[in-house]
Amino acid sequence: MPYLSVHFRESLLPSGEQVHFAVSADGYHWEALNGGRPVLTSSMGAKGVRDIEIVRKKEGGFVILATDLCIVYRMDENHNVDWKDCNHNGSRYLACWETPDLVHFSDQRLLYFGRDDFGCLWAPEVFYEETTGEYLIHWGSTVRETDYEHMSIYCCRTRDWRTFTVPELYFDKKNEILDSHIAKIGDVYHLFYKNSNDPSGNMHETGPTLYGPWTHDDAFDALMRYYTNAGAYEAATTYVLPDGRWCLMLDFFGCPKEQMGYVPYVSPAPGDTRFKRADSEFSFPYGFKHGRFIEITQEEYRTLKNTY
């Protein structure tokens, strides 16, 4: 069972903050495509993208979404970044490409959802709801109402990737939250997210519907405190390994740029959040930053290998 990772690379060059591809024949051992160079380069908006998402469309083909942001272009002469300014004055768009086959791509679009009060749209992810035939797009944003000081998860819906519902609040907590990831296992919806403080860490909740009500997983909190310096990990994403185990990837950023990237955790089965850190079972050619891991077909795997 092969897999594709779509991600960016932390770098002091704009080429890192673009769309990068890597593949794996088994979900454990990864190899970069295109010689580690971007497969897609943003030419619009901030001219860089982070927090890459890919979703397989039910009608065929794929959509790639990303945060419209290039941190390198916002750095001062000492490579410092005003992250508060990003939250207050970032892009109100998401970068978007469509592709029928992961080789031929549409022109880049910037998606605007009709609200000017967002400070920035961070870390988009998509969940397809089979019962309604809609794609739920969710992301983290600050808003003008709170003077751009409180990040929550917002969402909108689409069926055709051309028309979108007006964005609304999806999930909120007392503290700022970001980097939402949704997985459905059986009849249970799993929501992962990063809590900014008090305490800072990656958290997990479950619910009977895509919109909750949500039940907090205290055991997962304790596990994250045991395995991680919780404030230095974010961007949870999950996928099922060929042997049936569930893989949770957390993006580690509390280190020099060249050492940043996803760290793997594995549990016995999908829906089981008793994850254990599993670095020795995985290999990466470089740090995969905030992206998505999806299953692909053997034909798609061969095409990607032959093309890039």
C-alpha positions, 0 to 999 in steps of 0.5 A: 500500500503506497502513500504520498506526503504533501508538505513544505520544508523549513528553510531560509530560502523561499523554495522551502515554502512551496509544495513538496512531494514524497512517496513511500511504498509502505508508509514507513520509509519515505523518499523525496520526489523531484530531487527534493525541489518543489513540485508546485511553486506559488506565483500569487499572493504571498508567493509562498505556501505552508501547511499543505493539504491534499484531498482526493475528490470523490469525482476523481482527481485531487485538490491541494490547499495551503496557507498563503504565506512565505515567512522568509519574505517576512524576515528581518536582517536577523531572520526574526519574524513578527508572528503577531503581524502575520496573525493580524495582517496575513492573507485572507486567501487560501492557495489552491491547485487542482490535478486529475493525476498528481502530474498535470495541475490547474493554474493556481487560484486564491480562494476567498470565502467572503469575509474580510475580518480574518487576520490570516487563514492558517493550516487548512484541512478538508473533510469529506462528509459522505452523508451530505456530499460536502467538503468541509474546509476548516482552518485556524484564524484570528478575527477583528472582533477580538482584535486578532488576539484569539485564534479559533477554528473556522469552517466553510463548505463546498461541493464543487470547489467554486462556490463556498458557504459563508465561513462560521465558527467551527470549534473554540476553546478558552485559549487559542487553538490551531491546527485542526485535524479530523478523522472518522473511525467507524461512527466516531469523529476524532478531532485533534488540535493544538492548544496554545497555552495553559496548558500548551499541547496537542489535544484530542476529542471525540464526537458522534457527528462532524459537529460534536458534541465533543468529549475531551480525551484526558488520557491523550493529554497525559500521553502527550505530556509524557512523550513531548515537550508539548509546546514544541509540537503541532500540526497533528495528522493521521493515517492508517499503516498497511499493518492496520496500526494508526500513525499520528504525525506531529510536527516538531519545531523546537529546534534549529530549522534543519532539524524540524519536521514530523515525528511519528507515533503509532497506536495498535489500531485506528481510533486507539489513541494509546500512541507510542513514539516510533522514530526507529520504524520510520525514515525521512530524507529531510524534515517534512513540515506541516502537511498531509499523508494519504494513501495512493494507488499502485498506479499513482505511485508508479506514475509519481516515481516515473514523473519526478 
